[in-house]
Amino acid sequence: MPKMDGPTTSMHICELYRKAGVQIPHIVCLTAFTEKIFEDKARESGMAEFISKPINKSKLNKIMRDCHLIN
């Protein structure tokens, strides 16, 4: 991203939703980074889920079901 990384963007989104008094969206981090520190940073920024590449299809399906994007 040209001006913000994913965690910074997530923090801004969460703050906007908090100020508006509405439910924060389910933000999913999809990244090539696999280290635990990146997952921790993503979750601390407000991201609800973390998926690293290569994508685990069953984990992605579970997240999509949890977000009510698929049955």
mmCIF file of the N, C-alpha and C atoms, coordinates in Angstrom:
data_MODEL
# 
_entry.id   MODEL 
# 
loop_
_atom_site.group_PDB 
_atom_site.id 
_atom_site.type_symbol 
_atom_site.label_atom_id 
_atom_site.label_alt_id 
_atom_site.label_comp_id 
_atom_site.label_asym_id 
_atom_site.label_entity_id 
_atom_site.label_seq_id 
_atom_site.pdbx_PDB_ins_code 
_atom_site.Cartn_x 
_atom_site.Cartn_y 
_atom_site.Cartn_z 
_atom_site.occupancy 
_atom_site.B_iso_or_equiv 
_atom_site.pdbx_formal_charge 
_atom_site.auth_seq_id 
_atom_site.auth_comp_id 
_atom_site.auth_asym_id 
_atom_site.auth_atom_id 
_atom_site.pdbx_PDB_model_num 
ATOM 1   N N  . MET A 1 1  ? 0.842   -1.169  0.000  1.00 0.00 ? 1  MET A N  1 
ATOM 2   C CA . MET A 1 1  ? 0.000   0.000   0.000  1.00 0.00 ? 1  MET A CA 1 
ATOM 3   C C  . MET A 1 1  ? 0.888   1.232   0.000  1.00 0.00 ? 1  MET A C  1 
ATOM 4   N N  . PRO A 1 2  ? 0.502   2.228   -0.746 1.00 0.00 ? 2  PRO A N  1 
ATOM 5   C CA . PRO A 1 2  ? 1.393   3.371   -0.882 1.00 0.00 ? 2  PRO A CA 1 
ATOM 6   C C  . PRO A 1 2  ? 1.570   4.213   0.376  1.00 0.00 ? 2  PRO A C  1 
ATOM 7   N N  . LYS A 1 3  ? 0.553   4.360   1.216  1.00 0.00 ? 3  LYS A N  1 
ATOM 8   C CA . LYS A 1 3  ? 0.677   5.276   2.354  1.00 0.00 ? 3  LYS A CA 1 
ATOM 9   C C  . LYS A 1 3  ? 0.584   4.588   3.712  1.00 0.00 ? 3  LYS A C  1 
ATOM 10  N N  . MET A 1 4  ? -0.052  3.415   3.774  1.00 0.00 ? 4  MET A N  1 
ATOM 11  C CA . MET A 1 4  ? -0.211  2.719   5.059  1.00 0.00 ? 4  MET A CA 1 
ATOM 12  C C  . MET A 1 4  ? -0.042  1.219   4.852  1.00 0.00 ? 4  MET A C  1 
ATOM 13  N N  . ASP A 1 5  ? 0.520   0.566   5.858  1.00 0.00 ? 5  ASP A N  1 
ATOM 14  C CA . ASP A 1 5  ? 0.572   -0.886  5.812  1.00 0.00 ? 5  ASP A CA 1 
ATOM 15  C C  . ASP A 1 5  ? -0.757  -1.444  6.337  1.00 0.00 ? 5  ASP A C  1 
ATOM 16  N N  . GLY A 1 6  ? -0.920  -2.752  6.264  1.00 0.00 ? 6  GLY A N  1 
ATOM 17  C CA . GLY A 1 6  ? -2.166  -3.388  6.677  1.00 0.00 ? 6  GLY A CA 1 
ATOM 18  C C  . GLY A 1 6  ? -2.555  -3.125  8.123  1.00 0.00 ? 6  GLY A C  1 
ATOM 19  N N  . PRO A 1 7  ? -1.651  -3.326  9.084  1.00 0.00 ? 7  PRO A N  1 
ATOM 20  C CA . PRO A 1 7  ? -2.018  -3.070  10.475 1.00 0.00 ? 7  PRO A CA 1 
ATOM 21  C C  . PRO A 1 7  ? -2.419  -1.620  10.744 1.00 0.00 ? 7  PRO A C  1 
ATOM 22  N N  . THR A 1 8  ? -1.727  -0.669  10.132 1.00 0.00 ? 8  THR A N  1 
ATOM 23  C CA . THR A 1 8  ? -2.079  0.735   10.318 1.00 0.00 ? 8  THR A CA 1 
ATOM 24  C C  . THR A 1 8  ? -3.467  1.004   9.736  1.00 0.00 ? 8  THR A C  1 
ATOM 25  N N  . THR A 1 9  ? -3.729  0.477   8.565  1.00 0.00 ? 9  THR A N  1 
ATOM 26  C CA . THR A 1 9  ? -5.047  0.635   7.940  1.00 0.00 ? 9  THR A CA 1 
ATOM 27  C C  . THR A 1 9  ? -6.126  0.028   8.813  1.00 0.00 ? 9  THR A C  1 
ATOM 28  N N  . SER A 1 10 ? -5.862  -1.159  9.349  1.00 0.00 ? 10 SER A N  1 
ATOM 29  C CA . SER A 1 10 ? -6.827  -1.828  10.223 1.00 0.00 ? 10 SER A CA 1 
ATOM 30  C C  . SER A 1 10 ? -7.131  -0.981  11.456 1.00 0.00 ? 10 SER A C  1 
ATOM 31  N N  . MET A 1 11 ? -6.094  -0.400  12.062 1.00 0.00 ? 11 MET A N  1 
ATOM 32  C CA . MET A 1 11 ? -6.311  0.447   13.238 1.00 0.00 ? 11 MET A CA 1 
ATOM 33  C C  . MET A 1 11 ? -7.198  1.641   12.900 1.00 0.00 ? 11 MET A C  1 
ATOM 34  N N  . HIS A 1 12 ? -6.960  2.251   11.742 1.00 0.00 ? 12 HIS A N  1 
ATOM 35  C CA . HIS A 1 12 ? -7.775  3.400   11.328 1.00 0.00 ? 12 HIS A CA 1 
ATOM 36  C C  . HIS A 1 12 ? -9.224  2.990   11.078 1.00 0.00 ? 12 HIS A C  1 
ATOM 37  N N  . ILE A 1 13 ? -9.429  1.865   10.419 1.00 0.00 ? 13 ILE A N  1 
ATOM 38  C CA . ILE A 1 13 ? -10.782 1.377   10.164 1.00 0.00 ? 13 ILE A CA 1 
ATOM 39  C C  . ILE A 1 13 ? -11.509 1.121   11.481 1.00 0.00 ? 13 ILE A C  1 
ATOM 40  N N  . CYS A 1 14 ? -10.855 0.423   12.390 1.00 0.00 ? 14 CYS A N  1 
ATOM 41  C CA . CYS A 1 14 ? -11.475 0.110   13.684 1.00 0.00 ? 14 CYS A CA 1 
ATOM 42  C C  . CYS A 1 14 ? -11.821 1.384   14.446 1.00 0.00 ? 14 CYS A C  1 
ATOM 43  N N  . GLU A 1 15 ? -10.939 2.358   14.407 1.00 0.00 ? 15 GLU A N  1 
ATOM 44  C CA . GLU A 1 15 ? -11.195 3.619   15.111 1.00 0.00 ? 15 GLU A CA 1 
ATOM 45  C C  . GLU A 1 15 ? -12.391 4.358   14.505 1.00 0.00 ? 15 GLU A C  1 
ATOM 46  N N  . LEU A 1 16 ? -12.484 4.378   13.189 1.00 0.00 ? 16 LEU A N  1 
ATOM 47  C CA . LEU A 1 16 ? -13.633 5.020   12.531 1.00 0.00 ? 16 LEU A CA 1 
ATOM 48  C C  . LEU A 1 16 ? -14.947 4.353   12.933 1.00 0.00 ? 16 LEU A C  1 
ATOM 49  N N  . TYR A 1 17 ? -14.954 3.035   12.979 1.00 0.00 ? 17 TYR A N  1 
ATOM 50  C CA . TYR A 1 17 ? -16.170 2.306   13.345 1.00 0.00 ? 17 TYR A CA 1 
ATOM 51  C C  . TYR A 1 17 ? -16.513 2.525   14.818 1.00 0.00 ? 17 TYR A C  1 
ATOM 52  N N  . ARG A 1 18 ? -15.493 2.554   15.681 1.00 0.00 ? 18 ARG A N  1 
ATOM 53  C CA . ARG A 1 18 ? -15.733 2.814   17.107 1.00 0.00 ? 18 ARG A CA 1 
ATOM 54  C C  . ARG A 1 18 ? -16.363 4.196   17.308 1.00 0.00 ? 18 ARG A C  1 
ATOM 55  N N  . LYS A 1 19 ? -15.799 5.195   16.642 1.00 0.00 ? 19 LYS A N  1 
ATOM 56  C CA . LYS A 1 19 ? -16.322 6.562   16.756 1.00 0.00 ? 19 LYS A CA 1 
ATOM 57  C C  . LYS A 1 19 ? -17.748 6.659   16.244 1.00 0.00 ? 19 LYS A C  1 
ATOM 58  N N  . ALA A 1 20 ? -18.075 5.877   15.220 1.00 0.00 ? 20 ALA A N  1 
ATOM 59  C CA . ALA A 1 20 ? -19.420 5.885   14.661 1.00 0.00 ? 20 ALA A CA 1 
ATOM 60  C C  . ALA A 1 20 ? -20.390 5.069   15.509 1.00 0.00 ? 20 ALA A C  1 
ATOM 61  N N  . GLY A 1 21 ? -19.845 4.293   16.433 1.00 0.00 ? 21 GLY A N  1 
ATOM 62  C CA . GLY A 1 21 ? -20.684 3.483   17.312 1.00 0.00 ? 21 GLY A CA 1 
ATOM 63  C C  . GLY A 1 21 ? -21.311 2.286   16.629 1.00 0.00 ? 21 GLY A C  1 
ATOM 64  N N  . VAL A 1 22 ? -20.649 1.783   15.605 1.00 0.00 ? 22 VAL A N  1 
ATOM 65  C CA . VAL A 1 22 ? -21.160 0.620   14.881 1.00 0.00 ? 22 VAL A CA 1 
ATOM 66  C C  . VAL A 1 22 ? -20.183 -0.550  14.999 1.00 0.00 ? 22 VAL A C  1 
ATOM 67  N N  . GLN A 1 23 ? -20.680 -1.717  14.663 1.00 0.00 ? 23 GLN A N  1 
ATOM 68  C CA . GLN A 1 23 ? -19.870 -2.923  14.781 1.00 0.00 ? 23 GLN A CA 1 
ATOM 69  C C  . GLN A 1 23 ? -18.664 -2.873  13.836 1.00 0.00 ? 23 GLN A C  1 
ATOM 70  N N  . ILE A 1 24 ? -17.512 -3.221  14.358 1.00 0.00 ? 24 ILE A N  1 
ATOM 71  C CA . ILE A 1 24 ? -16.275 -3.236  13.570 1.00 0.00 ? 24 ILE A CA 1 
ATOM 72  C C  . ILE A 1 24 ? -16.331 -4.420  12.608 1.00 0.00 ? 24 ILE A C  1 
ATOM 73  N N  . PRO A 1 25 ? -15.944 -4.201  11.350 1.00 0.00 ? 25 PRO A N  1 
ATOM 74  C CA . PRO A 1 25 ? -15.982 -5.309  10.386 1.00 0.00 ? 25 PRO A CA 1 
ATOM 75  C C  . PRO A 1 25 ? -14.958 -6.387  10.728 1.00 0.00 ? 25 PRO A C  1 
ATOM 76  N N  . HIS A 1 26 ? -15.188 -7.567  10.215 1.00 0.00 ? 26 HIS A N  1 
ATOM 77  C CA . HIS A 1 26 ? -14.312 -8.715  10.409 1.00 0.00 ? 26 HIS A CA 1 
ATOM 78  C C  . HIS A 1 26 ? -13.153 -8.565  9.421  1.00 0.00 ? 26 HIS A C  1 
ATOM 79  N N  . ILE A 1 27 ? -12.010 -8.066  9.872  1.00 0.00 ? 27 ILE A N  1 
ATOM 80  C CA . ILE A 1 27 ? -10.858 -7.823  8.998  1.00 0.00 ? 27 ILE A CA 1 
ATOM 81  C C  . ILE A 1 27 ? -9.950  -9.044  9.026  1.00 0.00 ? 27 ILE A C  1 
ATOM 82  N N  . VAL A 1 28 ? -9.586  -9.531  7.844  1.00 0.00 ? 28 VAL A N  1 
ATOM 83  C CA . VAL A 1 28 ? -8.734  -10.712 7.710  1.00 0.00 ? 28 VAL A CA 1 
ATOM 84  C C  . VAL A 1 28 ? -7.402  -10.299 7.101  1.00 0.00 ? 28 VAL A C  1 
ATOM 85  N N  . CYS A 1 29 ? -6.324  -10.686 7.752  1.00 0.00 ? 29 CYS A N  1 
ATOM 86  C CA . CYS A 1 29 ? -4.971  -10.421 7.252  1.00 0.00 ? 29 CYS A CA 1 
ATOM 87  C C  . CYS A 1 29 ? -4.538  -11.590 6.371  1.00 0.00 ? 29 CYS A C  1 
ATOM 88  N N  . LEU A 1 30 ? -4.199  -11.298 5.132  1.00 0.00 ? 30 LEU A N  1 
ATOM 89  C CA . LEU A 1 30 ? -3.655  -12.302 4.217  1.00 0.00 ? 30 LEU A CA 1 
ATOM 90  C C  . LEU A 1 30 ? -2.254  -11.833 3.846  1.00 0.00 ? 30 LEU A C  1 
ATOM 91  N N  . THR A 1 31 ? -1.246  -12.614 4.201  1.00 0.00 ? 31 THR A N  1 
ATOM 92  C CA . THR A 1 31 ? 0.138   -12.164 4.053  1.00 0.00 ? 31 THR A CA 1 
ATOM 93  C C  . THR A 1 31 ? 1.070   -13.322 3.711  1.00 0.00 ? 31 THR A C  1 
ATOM 94  N N  . ALA A 1 32 ? 2.239   -12.966 3.227  1.00 0.00 ? 32 ALA A N  1 
ATOM 95  C CA . ALA A 1 32 ? 3.280   -13.959 2.985  1.00 0.00 ? 32 ALA A CA 1 
ATOM 96  C C  . ALA A 1 32 ? 4.110   -14.201 4.241  1.00 0.00 ? 32 ALA A C  1 
ATOM 97  N N  . PHE A 1 33 ? 3.978   -13.318 5.232  1.00 0.00 ? 33 PHE A N  1 
ATOM 98  C CA . PHE A 1 33 ? 4.738   -13.477 6.470  1.00 0.00 ? 33 PHE A CA 1 
ATOM 99  C C  . PHE A 1 33 ? 4.157   -14.618 7.305  1.00 0.00 ? 33 PHE A C  1 
ATOM 100 N N  . THR A 1 34 ? 5.020   -15.435 7.858  1.00 0.00 ? 34 THR A N  1 
ATOM 101 C CA . THR A 1 34 ? 4.552   -16.581 8.635  1.00 0.00 ? 34 THR A CA 1 
ATOM 102 C C  . THR A 1 34 ? 4.933   -16.519 10.108 1.00 0.00 ? 34 THR A C  1 
ATOM 103 N N  . GLU A 1 35 ? 5.804   -15.588 10.468 1.00 0.00 ? 35 GLU A N  1 
ATOM 104 C CA . GLU A 1 35 ? 6.274   -15.521 11.844 1.00 0.00 ? 35 GLU A CA 1 
ATOM 105 C C  . GLU A 1 35 ? 5.161   -15.070 12.785 1.00 0.00 ? 35 GLU A C  1 
ATOM 106 N N  . LYS A 1 36 ? 5.168   -15.596 14.001 1.00 0.00 ? 36 LYS A N  1 
ATOM 107 C CA . LYS A 1 36 ? 4.153   -15.299 15.011 1.00 0.00 ? 36 LYS A CA 1 
ATOM 108 C C  . LYS A 1 36 ? 4.071   -13.802 15.316 1.00 0.00 ? 36 LYS A C  1 
ATOM 109 N N  . ILE A 1 37 ? 5.188   -13.111 15.257 1.00 0.00 ? 37 ILE A N  1 
ATOM 110 C CA . ILE A 1 37 ? 5.195   -11.681 15.564 1.00 0.00 ? 37 ILE A CA 1 
ATOM 111 C C  . ILE A 1 37 ? 4.293   -10.902 14.599 1.00 0.00 ? 37 ILE A C  1 
ATOM 112 N N  . PHE A 1 38 ? 4.220   -11.336 13.337 1.00 0.00 ? 38 PHE A N  1 
ATOM 113 C CA . PHE A 1 38 ? 3.356   -10.659 12.369 1.00 0.00 ? 38 PHE A CA 1 
ATOM 114 C C  . PHE A 1 38 ? 1.889   -10.939 12.668 1.00 0.00 ? 38 PHE A C  1 
ATOM 115 N N  . GLU A 1 39 ? 1.591   -12.166 13.088 1.00 0.00 ? 39 GLU A N  1 
ATOM 116 C CA . GLU A 1 39 ? 0.213   -12.490 13.482 1.00 0.00 ? 39 GLU A CA 1 
ATOM 117 C C  . GLU A 1 39 ? -0.191  -11.666 14.702 1.00 0.00 ? 39 GLU A C  1 
ATOM 118 N N  . ASP A 1 40 ? 0.694   -11.570 15.673 1.00 0.00 ? 40 ASP A N  1 
ATOM 119 C CA . ASP A 1 40 ? 0.406   -10.771 16.877 1.00 0.00 ? 40 ASP A CA 1 
ATOM 120 C C  . ASP A 1 40 ? 0.139   -9.309  16.517 1.00 0.00 ? 40 ASP A C  1 
ATOM 121 N N  . LYS A 1 41 ? 0.964   -8.759  15.637 1.00 0.00 ? 41 LYS A N  1 
ATOM 122 C CA . LYS A 1 41 ? 0.799   -7.362  15.224 1.00 0.00 ? 41 LYS A CA 1 
ATOM 123 C C  . LYS A 1 41 ? -0.537  -7.167  14.499 1.00 0.00 ? 41 LYS A C  1 
ATOM 124 N N  . ALA A 1 42 ? -0.898  -8.124  13.660 1.00 0.00 ? 42 ALA A N  1 
ATOM 125 C CA . ALA A 1 42 ? -2.171  -8.040  12.933 1.00 0.00 ? 42 ALA A CA 1 
ATOM 126 C C  . ALA A 1 42 ? -3.341  -8.046  13.907 1.00 0.00 ? 42 ALA A C  1 
ATOM 127 N N  . ARG A 1 43 ? -3.313  -8.956  14.856 1.00 0.00 ? 43 ARG A N  1 
ATOM 128 C CA . ARG A 1 43 ? -4.416  -9.053  15.827 1.00 0.00 ? 43 ARG A CA 1 
ATOM 129 C C  . ARG A 1 43 ? -4.473  -7.816  16.735 1.00 0.00 ? 43 ARG A C  1 
ATOM 130 N N  . GLU A 1 44 ? -3.314  -7.304  17.136 1.00 0.00 ? 44 GLU A N  1 
ATOM 131 C CA . GLU A 1 44 ? -3.276  -6.097  17.976 1.00 0.00 ? 44 GLU A CA 1 
ATOM 132 C C  . GLU A 1 44 ? -3.857  -4.885  17.245 1.00 0.00 ? 44 GLU A C  1 
ATOM 133 N N  . SER A 1 45 ? -3.775  -4.902  15.923 1.00 0.00 ? 45 SER A N  1 
ATOM 134 C CA . SER A 1 45 ? -4.275  -3.772  15.134 1.00 0.00 ? 45 SER A CA 1 
ATOM 135 C C  . SER A 1 45 ? -5.777  -3.856  14.866 1.00 0.00 ? 45 SER A C  1 
ATOM 136 N N  . GLY A 1 46 ? -6.398  -4.961  15.287 1.00 0.00 ? 46 GLY A N  1 
ATOM 137 C CA . GLY A 1 46 ? -7.842  -5.093  15.106 1.00 0.00 ? 46 GLY A CA 1 
ATOM 138 C C  . GLY A 1 46 ? -8.258  -6.133  14.090 1.00 0.00 ? 46 GLY A C  1 
ATOM 139 N N  . MET A 1 47 ? -7.299  -6.778  13.471 1.00 0.00 ? 47 MET A N  1 
ATOM 140 C CA . MET A 1 47 ? -7.640  -7.824  12.507 1.00 0.00 ? 47 MET A CA 1 
ATOM 141 C C  . MET A 1 47 ? -8.128  -9.046  13.265 1.00 0.00 ? 47 MET A C  1 
ATOM 142 N N  . ALA A 1 48 ? -9.225  -9.614  12.781 1.00 0.00 ? 48 ALA A N  1 
ATOM 143 C CA . ALA A 1 48 ? -9.839  -10.737 13.482 1.00 0.00 ? 48 ALA A CA 1 
ATOM 144 C C  . ALA A 1 48 ? -9.205  -12.077 13.132 1.00 0.00 ? 48 ALA A C  1 
ATOM 145 N N  . GLU A 1 49 ? -8.667  -12.183 11.941 1.00 0.00 ? 49 GLU A N  1 
ATOM 146 C CA . GLU A 1 49 ? -8.088  -13.442 11.472 1.00 0.00 ? 49 GLU A CA 1 
ATOM 147 C C  . GLU A 1 49 ? -6.767  -13.182 10.777 1.00 0.00 ? 49 GLU A C  1 
ATOM 148 N N  . PHE A 1 50 ? -5.963  -14.229 10.681 1.00 0.00 ? 50 PHE A N  1 
ATOM 149 C CA . PHE A 1 50 ? -4.635  -14.132 10.075 1.00 0.00 ? 50 PHE A CA 1 
ATOM 150 C C  . PHE A 1 50 ? -4.411  -15.380 9.231  1.00 0.00 ? 50 PHE A C  1 
ATOM 151 N N  . ILE A 1 51 ? -4.143  -15.196 7.954  1.00 0.00 ? 51 ILE A N  1 
ATOM 152 C CA . ILE A 1 51 ? -3.832  -16.322 7.065  1.00 0.00 ? 51 ILE A CA 1 
ATOM 153 C C  . ILE A 1 51 ? -2.527  -15.998 6.361  1.00 0.00 ? 51 ILE A C  1 
ATOM 154 N N  . SER A 1 52 ? -1.584  -16.934 6.416  1.00 0.00 ? 52 SER A N  1 
ATOM 155 C CA . SER A 1 52 ? -0.332  -16.738 5.689  1.00 0.00 ? 52 SER A CA 1 
ATOM 156 C C  . SER A 1 52 ? -0.304  -17.672 4.487  1.00 0.00 ? 52 SER A C  1 
ATOM 157 N N  . LYS A 1 53 ? 0.465   -17.271 3.491  1.00 0.00 ? 53 LYS A N  1 
ATOM 158 C CA . LYS A 1 53 ? 0.603   -18.066 2.273  1.00 0.00 ? 53 LYS A CA 1 
ATOM 159 C C  . LYS A 1 53 ? 1.589   -19.188 2.521  1.00 0.00 ? 53 LYS A C  1 
ATOM 160 N N  . PRO A 1 54 ? 1.479   -20.339 1.922  1.00 0.00 ? 54 PRO A N  1 
ATOM 161 C CA . PRO A 1 54 ? 0.378   -20.732 1.046  1.00 0.00 ? 54 PRO A CA 1 
ATOM 162 C C  . PRO A 1 54 ? -0.920  -20.878 1.849  1.00 0.00 ? 54 PRO A C  1 
ATOM 163 N N  . ILE A 1 55 ? -2.012  -20.521 1.224  1.00 0.00 ? 55 ILE A N  1 
ATOM 164 C CA . ILE A 1 55 ? -3.304  -20.487 1.896  1.00 0.00 ? 55 ILE A CA 1 
ATOM 165 C C  . ILE A 1 55 ? -3.796  -21.898 2.194  1.00 0.00 ? 55 ILE A C  1 
ATOM 166 N N  . ASN A 1 56 ? -4.220  -22.089 3.433  1.00 0.00 ? 56 ASN A N  1 
ATOM 167 C CA . ASN A 1 56 ? -4.843  -23.338 3.853  1.00 0.00 ? 56 ASN A CA 1 
ATOM 168 C C  . ASN A 1 56 ? -6.332  -23.224 3.524  1.00 0.00 ? 56 ASN A C  1 
ATOM 169 N N  . LYS A 1 57 ? -6.779  -24.005 2.548  1.00 0.00 ? 57 LYS A N  1 
ATOM 170 C CA . LYS A 1 57 ? -8.150  -23.888 2.048  1.00 0.00 ? 57 LYS A CA 1 
ATOM 171 C C  . LYS A 1 57 ? -9.189  -24.130 3.142  1.00 0.00 ? 57 LYS A C  1 
ATOM 172 N N  . SER A 1 58 ? -8.965  -25.092 4.005  1.00 0.00 ? 58 SER A N  1 
ATOM 173 C CA . SER A 1 58 ? -9.955  -25.365 5.053  1.00 0.00 ? 58 SER A CA 1 
ATOM 174 C C  . SER A 1 58 ? -10.030 -24.211 6.056  1.00 0.00 ? 58 SER A C  1 
ATOM 175 N N  . LYS A 1 59 ? -8.890  -23.579 6.366  1.00 0.00 ? 59 LYS A N  1 
ATOM 176 C CA . LYS A 1 59 ? -8.901  -22.428 7.276  1.00 0.00 ? 59 LYS A CA 1 
ATOM 177 C C  . LYS A 1 59 ? -9.626  -21.251 6.632  1.00 0.00 ? 59 LYS A C  1 
ATOM 178 N N  . LEU A 1 60 ? -9.372  -21.019 5.346  1.00 0.00 ? 60 LEU A N  1 
ATOM 179 C CA . LEU A 1 60 ? -10.048 -19.943 4.638  1.00 0.00 ? 60 LEU A CA 1 
ATOM 180 C C  . LEU A 1 60 ? -11.561 -20.183 4.602  1.00 0.00 ? 60 LEU A C  1 
ATOM 181 N N  . ASN A 1 61 ? -11.973 -21.409 4.326  1.00 0.00 ? 61 ASN A N  1 
ATOM 182 C CA . ASN A 1 61 ? -13.402 -21.739 4.317  1.00 0.00 ? 61 ASN A CA 1 
ATOM 183 C C  . ASN A 1 61 ? -14.031 -21.509 5.685  1.00 0.00 ? 61 ASN A C  1 
ATOM 184 N N  . LYS A 1 62 ? -13.330 -21.876 6.757  1.00 0.00 ? 62 LYS A N  1 
ATOM 185 C CA . LYS A 1 62 ? -13.858 -21.661 8.103  1.00 0.00 ? 62 LYS A CA 1 
ATOM 186 C C  . LYS A 1 62 ? -14.048 -20.171 8.380  1.00 0.00 ? 62 LYS A C  1 
ATOM 187 N N  . ILE A 1 63 ? -13.061 -19.370 8.015  1.00 0.00 ? 63 ILE A N  1 
ATOM 188 C CA . ILE A 1 63 ? -13.159 -17.926 8.219  1.00 0.00 ? 63 ILE A CA 1 
ATOM 189 C C  . ILE A 1 63 ? -14.331 -17.362 7.427  1.00 0.00 ? 63 ILE A C  1 
ATOM 190 N N  . MET A 1 64 ? -14.489 -17.799 6.200  1.00 0.00 ? 64 MET A N  1 
ATOM 191 C CA . MET A 1 64 ? -15.591 -17.302 5.370  1.00 0.00 ? 64 MET A CA 1 
ATOM 192 C C  . MET A 1 64 ? -16.950 -17.718 5.936  1.00 0.00 ? 64 MET A C  1 
ATOM 193 N N  . ARG A 1 65 ? -17.025 -18.920 6.493  1.00 0.00 ? 65 ARG A N  1 
ATOM 194 C CA . ARG A 1 65 ? -18.277 -19.351 7.153  1.00 0.00 ? 65 ARG A CA 1 
ATOM 195 C C  . ARG A 1 65 ? -18.528 -18.504 8.398  1.00 0.00 ? 65 ARG A C  1 
ATOM 196 N N  . ASP A 1 66 ? -17.485 -18.273 9.188  1.00 0.00 ? 66 ASP A N  1 
ATOM 197 C CA . ASP A 1 66 ? -17.628 -17.458 10.394 1.00 0.00 ? 66 ASP A CA 1 
ATOM 198 C C  . ASP A 1 66 ? -18.078 -16.036 10.069 1.00 0.00 ? 66 ASP A C  1 
ATOM 199 N N  . CYS A 1 67 ? -17.682 -15.528 8.918  1.00 0.00 ? 67 CYS A N  1 
ATOM 200 C CA . CYS A 1 67 ? -18.080 -14.179 8.491  1.00 0.00 ? 67 CYS A CA 1 
ATOM 201 C C  . CYS A 1 67 ? -19.402 -14.187 7.731  1.00 0.00 ? 67 CYS A C  1 
ATOM 202 N N  . HIS A 1 68 ? -20.001 -15.351 7.623  1.00 0.00 ? 68 HIS A N  1 
ATOM 203 C CA . HIS A 1 68 ? -21.268 -15.525 6.910  1.00 0.00 ? 68 HIS A CA 1 
ATOM 204 C C  . HIS A 1 68 ? -21.157 -15.159 5.430  1.00 0.00 ? 68 HIS A C  1 
ATOM 205 N N  . LEU A 1 69 ? -19.990 -15.417 4.842  1.00 0.00 ? 69 LEU A N  1 
ATOM 206 C CA . LEU A 1 69 ? -19.803 -15.176 3.413  1.00 0.00 ? 69 LEU A CA 1 
ATOM 207 C C  . LEU A 1 69 ? -20.159 -16.399 2.595  1.00 0.00 ? 69 LEU A C  1 
ATOM 208 N N  . ILE A 1 70 ? -20.106 -17.584 3.237  1.00 0.00 ? 70 ILE A N  1 
ATOM 209 C CA . ILE A 1 70 ? -20.540 -18.828 2.599  1.00 0.00 ? 70 ILE A CA 1 
ATOM 210 C C  . ILE A 1 70 ? -21.284 -19.651 3.649  1.00 0.00 ? 70 ILE A C  1 
ATOM 211 N N  . ASN A 1 71 ? -22.005 -20.635 3.180  1.00 0.00 ? 71 ASN A N  1 
ATOM 212 C CA . ASN A 1 71 ? -22.732 -21.533 4.115  1.00 0.00 ? 71 ASN A CA 1 
ATOM 213 C C  . ASN A 1 71 ? -21.867 -22.705 4.502  1.00 0.00 ? 71 ASN A C  1 
# 
